[in-house]
Amino acid sequence: VSVAEYRRTSPTDWFVQFEMSRFGISAVIHDHWTCRLAENVCSWVLDPAVASDLSVNDGWMMVNPSGSATYLAFHAELVIKQWAPGWARRWLAVDAAQNNLSRIRERAEKYLSRSRG
């Protein structure tokens, strides 16, 4: 999975390209992300100005700090434009999402360990 920001309109509003590939099947997705920092929520939709391999990619992510732990809630809905075998759809819908969440966790843990000294 690769991620690249291709436009930003404010510190909490940006456009991101995701490229994923596995077993010869790949997908390119262009999302518009918006964050509401006071609510600890980021949401996204497909960027209608740029072509993507999905016809729907809507979702949100919420971070909820609680004592010494932090909880992450994640919801996404996606629809692939073209036919793909069931295992490929599961990979995109489940495995890729879990991989992204794992990377978010790793980044957060690195950030916290640096900030603690």
Secondary structure by P-SEA (a helix, b strand, c coil): cbbbbccccccccbbbbbbbbcccbbbbbbbbbbbcccccbbbbcccccccccccccccbbbbbbcccbbbbbbbbbbbbcccccaaaaaaaacaaaaaaaaaaaaaaaaaaaaaac
